[in-house]
Amino acid sequence: MPEQLSHSQEDYLEEIYNQVLKNGYAKVTDISNALNVKKASVTGALNALASKKLINYEPYSKITLTKEGEEFAVKILNKHESLRDFFENVLGLSQSEASENACRMEHVVSETFFNNFIKFSDFLRENPEFIAKYRKSVEISKNDCK
């Protein structure tokens, strides 16, 4: 895996991955629109990702992922999806709030944390009565505050 990526580089890599899945390639304009950033910012990020051998990029051409870039993007996406799913289905956050928080956290959690988090999530999935107990206690505490 490459050296540490910045949060924004991870976001770019994740967006490139999503576009490659959808179209077979990504384009600067599409990345710019999706992330709501200027094309110059996209170009800078693409150059950085290309220098780390995560993407195949030449100016004015279609962008694809290297094998290493795809593996890294999948790891980021798995973190995001696992966190979002937990926030939404266990903690009861709205879809948008769950996704927003997952996007922030996916960049800062360690591998050890994430591996243990997955084990905990799997445990809860296999023992749904704990989720029900948690939700009931949250509902009771909401009523106590009224």
N, C-alpha and C positions, 0 to 999 in steps of 0.2 A: 504494500500500500504506500501511497505517497506520503511525504511529510504532511504535517498538519495543514488543513485548509482553513481559510477564514470562514466565518459564518456565511458571508455573501458568496464566496466561491462555492460552498456547499449548495446554496440556493440556486446558483447558476447551473451547477452540475445536475441537480434534481430536475430543474426545468428542461434542460437539454434532454435528459433521459425521457421525460414525459413526452416531449415533442418527437423524439426518435421513435418511441413506441407508436405514436399516432401517425406519423408521416414517413418514417424511415430516415429522417434527417431533421435538423433544426436550422433555422435561419436567424440572423441577427435581428431583423425586424420583429419576428415572432417572439423572440426572447425578450426584446425591449418592451413590447406590448404586454406580455404576460407578467413581467416583473415590475412594470411601470417605471422603467429607468430609461435614460438616454442611450442612444446607440453607441456613443463614445464609451460609456461605462461598460456596455456589453463587450465591446471590442477589447477593452483593457482586461476584462475578466477572461475572455476567450484566449487571449495571448498568455495569460498566467496559467490557465488550465492546460493549454497546449504545451507550454514549457515543462509542465509536470507530467506530460505524456498521458493525460486523461482524456483528451479529445483530439480528433483530427480536424484541424482548422487552417484554412488559407483564406485571406481576405476575399470577399465576394463569392465564396463557394459554400456549398452545403456543409453543415457541421455534423459529424458523427462522433460516437464514443469509441475509445479504444477498449480493449477487453478489460484492462485495469480500471478505466473510467466507468465502465458499465457495472463492474463489481462494486466499486465505491458508491456509485449512485444507488444501487440496490440496497446497500447497507443503510444509507441515509433514509431512503424511502421506507424501509422496514422499520426503522426507529420511529419515523413520523407516524406511520400507520398504526403501529403498536401503541404508541403514546396516545394518539387521537382516539383509538378504539377504547382504551382504558378510561380516558377522561369522559368520553361520551357514554359508554355503556356501564361503567362502574360508578363513576362520580356523578353522572347525570348532567354533565354540562351540555349546552346546546352544541350542535354540529359546528357552528362557526367559532364558538369560544374554544371548543375542544381542539379544532384544527389550528387556531391561532396559538394556543399554548403549546401544542405539540411542535409547531414550527420553531418556537423559541427554545424549547428544551432539547430538541433533537441534536442541537449543536454543542450542548454543554455537558451532557451526561457521559460518564466514562464507560468503557466497555464492561467493566466489572459491574457497575450499577445496572447497565442495560441488560446484561445476562441474568442478573438476579431479578430484575424487574420482569423479564419474560417468564422466569420460573414462577414468580408470584402470580402473574397474570394467568398462567396455565393452571396453577393451583385453584385460583378463583373460578376459572371456567369449569374445572372438574368438581367444584364444590359450590354451586350457585346459592346454597343456603346462606353462605357468608355475605354474599352481595345483598341478598334480601334483608339480612339482619342489619347490615350497614345502612341501607337505604331507609329502613324503618327508624333507626336511631337518628338519622339526619332529619327525617320528617318530624320526629318528636321534638328535636331541638329547635326546629323552625317554629313549631307551635308554642314552645316555651318562651320564645322571644316576642311573641305577639302580645 
